[in-house]
Amino acid sequence: MMDYFLVYPSRMLVGDAEFISYHALLDKAIFPVSVYPFLLITLMNIALFWFRPETVSEKLLAISLVCLILDWISTILFQAPWNIELNAGKNEFLIQKIMDTNWGRIVLEITQGILVLLMLQRSIQKR
């Protein structure tokens, strides 16, 4: 979420001359800060299908996984290629396009987060 609301809009403020080095810094930092944790969340969600506490609804778990998969699809098909295109230089139209289409990912990630909290609440309450 910090990417969507802070990092992406900051690209508009960076000058054309500095943009490529700024974007390269972001590109390097995104994997350990965002991609790897998101991959871990996805793998943990999948593992829960085999190690699911009985208090956790399989339906909630499935919806959570669908949200994660749709987020991955959006990232792989749209946001990642557009971000790679920005390696060539500042393109305000493309930056705006990335920010506008991120709203779908924001909804998916908020929904998935709420589902995780519901599953956690049910697990705690049943104990």
Secondary structure, DSSP 4 states (H G I P E B T S, - for coil): -HIIIIIHHHTTTS-HHHHHHHHHHHHHHHIIIIIHHHHHHHHHHHHTTTS--TTS-HHHHHHHHHHHHHHHHHIIIIIHHHHHHGGG---HHHHHHHHHHHHHHHHHHHHHHHHHHHHHHHHHHH-
